């Protein structure tokens, strides 16, 4: 449950950074690296943390890349919402 909350919090913080910098790569890194560190602290296996972090980075990068191509407003929020659902419940 704690990791679930941390994932959503990091997604919100990386979205806030995306709004300021408009760089999908940096925002996706800010999302995946702290989650990898938390996963290691929580005692997960190293290979599992690396694979999970790579998957989360790819999902976040695609999300922020799509948001950079779409206009502001409802399309941007719908991409963020779908990403939040994928990150929260699938992975």
PyMOL commands that set and color helices and strands:
alter all, ss='L'
color gray80, all
select helices_A, chain A and resi 2-21+24-41+46-69+74-90
alter helices_A, ss='H'
color red, helices_A
deselect
rebuild
show_as cartoon
